[in-house]
Amino acid sequence: MPKMTFVERDGKRREVEAPLGLSVLEIAHKHGVDIEGACEGSLACSTCHVIVDGSWFGKLETPTEDEEDMLDLAFDLQETSRLGCQLIMTPKLDGLVVKLPAGSRNAG
């Protein structure tokens, strides 16, 4: 089973099992990680915003224009920011590390 690590707001690292085909948002909810996901993954808010570890960012698919539009509304936007609902676990993402932003803003 692939794994991924969430770096929580307090800096604590939490490694969890990350089933293939699930989004980072779904994986977070499955393990009780504090990511809101107000629109339930329908790409209508920015509350599942995560900051991807720089060493992993280049391995991700390019974000869609819709995702980029929603990211523009995200709180604590970083160069490696993505929406957790749009990051789908694949074998090449085994070991993925994402950090939770300082907060979220529901602007959707």
Residue pairs with C-beta under 8 A, 6 or more apart in sequence:
1 17
1 18
1 19
2 17
2 18
2 19
2 20
2 89
2 91
2 93
2 94
2 95
3 15
3 16
3 17
3 18
3 94
3 95
4 15
4 16
4 18
4 24
4 27
4 89
4 93
4 94
4 95
4 96
4 97
4 98
5 13
5 14
5 15
5 16
5 95
5 96
5 97
5 98
6 13
6 14
6 16
6 28
6 31
6 33
6 98
6 99
6 100
7 13
7 14
7 53
7 97
7 98
7 99
7 100
8 14
8 33
8 34
8 100
9 34
9 100
9 101
9 102
14 31
14 33
16 27
16 30
16 31
16 33
17 31
18 27
18 89
18 93
18 94
18 96
19 27
19 89
20 89
20 90
20 91
21 88
21 89
22 30
22 88
22 89
23 41
23 84
23 85
23 86
23 87
23 88
23 89
24 48
24 50
24 84
24 85
24 87
24 89
24 96
24 98
25 35
25 37
25 41
25 48
25 83
25 84
25 85
25 87
26 41
27 33
27 89
28 34
28 35
28 37
28 48
28 84
29 35
29 37
33 100
34 100
35 47
35 48
35 50
35 84
35 100
36 47
36 48
36 104
36 106
37 45
37 47
37 48
37 84
37 85
38 45
38 47
38 106
38 108
39 45
39 47
39 85
39 108
41 48
41 85
42 85
43 66
43 67
43 70
43 83
43 85
43 86
44 70
44 108
45 70
45 73
45 106
45 107
45 108
46 70
46 71
46 73
46 74
46 75
46 83
46 104
46 105
46 106
46 107
46 108
47 104
47 105
47 106
47 108
48 83
48 84
48 85
49 71
49 74
49 75
49 76
49 77
49 81
49 82
49 83
49 84
49 101
49 104
50 81
50 82
50 83
50 84
50 87
50 98
50 99
50 100
50 101
51 76
51 78
51 80
51 81
51 98
51 99
51 100
51 101
52 60
52 80
52 81
52 82
52 87
52 96
52 97
52 98
52 99
53 80
53 96
53 97
53 98
53 99
54 80
55 97
56 93
56 95
56 96
56 97
56 98
57 80
59 92
59 93
60 82
60 87
60 93
63 71
63 82
63 83
63 86
64 86
67 82
67 83
67 86
70 83
70 108
71 77
71 81
71 82
71 83
73 105
73 107
73 108
74 81
74 83
74 101
74 104
74 105
75 101
75 102
75 103
75 104
75 105
76 101
76 102
76 103
78 101
81 101
82 98
84 98
87 93
87 96
87 98
89 96
